Amino acid sequence: MFFKSYAINPNPSKSPERFAAGRFLWCIILLLFLFSCASLTPHPPPDEPDPLDAPFPPGTIIDTKRNKAVSFDDMTKDLETVRIVYVGEAHTDMDHHEIQLRVLRELHDRLPDICVGMEMFARPYQDILERWSASEISEEVFLRKTHWYANWRYDFSLYRPILHYIRENRISLYALNIEFHIPSRIAAGGVDNLLPYQKQRLPERMDLSDDAHRNYVRGVYEKHGNHVTGQYQFEDFYAAQVVWDEVMAESINRFIGDRVMLVFAGRGHITDHFGIPRRAWDRGGLSYRTILPQGASETIRFSAADYIWITP
């Protein structure tokens, strides 16, 4: 695991402050990893056999409401009818980013005023995103001013085609996320122990009552054993995830206006609708569809998304 090196102090001679910073960085990476790469587990539609043959070839798009494979054109015609389109990702999977770009290109052709919201940026960086969309800054300046490799950390080349398409077409781009250090501190110490200025960044409301979502996050929490359960109390870990989702849902309703928004976020924030989509719905009641890419070897849960797109 690439975050293993943060589990213990690799150099006891280093200051406790530096080690503590490393532990918080590990927590940020862990949360990003767990909720972007959570797999889809079997759960066929109730009282109805799966009419599709498996395994599905890469490129297959499954309409889970109709239990059938559909064309890209059929799917995008449906996407045109809603206000928010969510496309999930495993952050390091280029196939997923290529799907996101294809959906972006097609919807932009059909809906020129479409805007994009991304998990990858925290809201204080919104002015930098606006300068990027206006082609006022270079890629180098953009990376430095958004602190890309301190905040998001994933290889920028994975996102370059998407972000350059946004800039070339002057598409409005919105930062959806909370500052990245805050969820890690919630996971480590709970909401009550945040500093006053950190509490000011919290969403106006937090729904911790969704049992299905809670069970999903508990499964992720327990799956990773003592690396997580030995360091973080589940209620704090769950609150960190809810804050992440609630802030992004809040941001969507703040920025969307009367346009259609295309949202890019980790799969764990979109699966089963109970992360961002239903929380955004509760705030604004705006219609939406969800698309989840998944590998050909993965099993399908039809409740996971409106469309499942099979990748190699």
PyMOL commands that set and color helices and strands:
alter all, ss='L'
color gray80, all
select helices_A, chain A and resi 4-6+16-36+72-79+94-110+123-133+139-145+148-151+156-158+160-168+181-189+191-193+196-199+211-223+226-229+234-255+267-269+271-273+276-284+302-304
alter helices_A, ss='H'
color red, helices_A
select strands_A, chain A and resi 61-63+68-70+84-89+115-122+173-177+261-266+288-295+307-311
alter strands_A, ss='S'
color yellow, strands_A
deselect
rebuild
show_as cartoon
